[in-house]
Amino acid sequence: MSVAASRIEASAAARGRAISFRPLPWLWPLFLLLILGVLVIYPVARLVLGSLTDVNPMTAREALPPLTLEHYLDLAVNPTVRAATVNSLLACSFGALLSVVTGLLFAWIVVRTNTPMKGLIRSAGLMPLFIPPLVAGFAWSLLGSPETGLINVVLQAMGLPWKVNFYSLTGITVVFGVYYAPYVFMFTASALENMDPSLEEASEVSGSSVFQTMMRITIPLMAPAILSGGLLAFVIMLGVYGTPAILGTPANEPFLTTYLFSLLSWTPPLYNKAAAVSMLLVAVTALGIWLQQRALRGRSFVTVAGKSFRPKLIDLGRWRYFTLAFGLLYLFFVVVLPFAALLIVAFRKYMFVPDIGSLFDARQYSLGHFEALFANPLTMRSIWNSLIVGGAAAIFGGALAFAIAYTVQRTSVRLRTPIDYIATVPVAIPGLVIGVAYLWAWVGLPGGLYGTTAILAIAFIARFLPDTMKALSTSLIQIHRELEEASWICGLGLLTTIRKVVVPLTLPGLISGMTLLFVLSIRELGSSLFLYTSDSIIMSVLLLDFWEGGSIGVSAAFSVFQSALLFLIIGSVSWLTRRKR
């Protein structure tokens, strides 16, 4: 046999080894399914069962108690539930639409135009991802309060008869729309970068304007990315508690998340009704996913062929300064202005602002709110708990996401398709529902897991597993299989190949995915509202407690500290990732 033939056979054998995952053909996927069963299937099943029974999860011991539809029937005739459902659908739908318009425009500016300072615009488009919804809602309550909002103080000083009011359904919708546009931006920017521009060029040659080409060619071809980004934004908005609680409660505008929280805040807690409301949230989310699939069924969106291409940049002429101004205005609106409001209130001795001149009076400012913040023993405990929970979620969640992504993307073991489906189920479950599901799953079981930082880390891993998997899957897809085959031909085993070849090559993506999980865990509120105790309290929950207790200045000081901590972590990891690359 020739040397070439031997190499071909060795490569084929290595490829077969890679595809079949021979060392553990059944044990490994069953192990992953067991973990996912504990993380996802068991809590959701307990939640469904709780919505169909009258048992108390704190005391229930029956394996299968009597079933009833009473709680769903109560929801159907409850006027508060109807109002909360309508408000949630309106705010999330129009917020998602605003996110699509904003995110798509940002993606088009960054990828397809010659706008100057596109790096800054890209950063502006992604920065709201790292601002906790609770902090955003609190900042805009300081800016847009109808009576004491800083914007209204400035408008009054200028003699203008206008007044803004973010304590309204419209205010919540606007905050939703601008703060969740980055999700649409990420999907559509990637689609634009991978789209063959020949169809657009053909349209322009035929006499169509840039706007006509974008509306007739570009946007229809990007329908999957637009719908996916818009749906993701809708699902996330549907499960947000902080923004509706801060901006909707003063205006008596109920939302499904705030109503759900109120059910478990009553004495005694209405666990079963809360489970039924949670299933209503899941049903609305599932309906959105079904509508997306129905809209895309039977249509072709293929734009990437075998030939190479480079997207053509559109020369905007003088309009490029308009698009630059749009990016800078967005950055000012979602980052600079709210953070400035937080800084003013955090350092100001008193909330009352009689006139615009008092904003620049140094005698009105001090470190009193920060001193009160760190004098509270719960503050350092919440910071420490948040770092522990975020670190544990990043390490163990990153390892689990890598294992699942590698199994799905690089092997052909049996059961990998169910593993992929189950791991992505939390995408369709709002964060608040995850918290209720884990409450039902663990509150009545012995072992003392409920109320610890461990249960919070586990809930966050389940909540954000799909996000981490997506980041790692992208990195794995970029690695050619022949590198692993070469390692196997040289005699290295599967685990050694993963450790010495795959992990080093995917390290930037792995670091990014784990950092994303860490940041999302620190800023997460919904999943933790029903799982913490005074010993396991985290920063987002304590911030909500400060606000509900009327400590506005301390809340602003804590918001400034939390935002600065997040930006410091993100900046440090970005610097480390660039060095690794």
Summary of the structure (lengths in Angstrom):
residues: 581
radius of gyration: 25.7
end to end distance: 41.9
largest distance: 92.3
contacts: 1942
relative contact order: 0.13
helix: 74%
strand: 1%
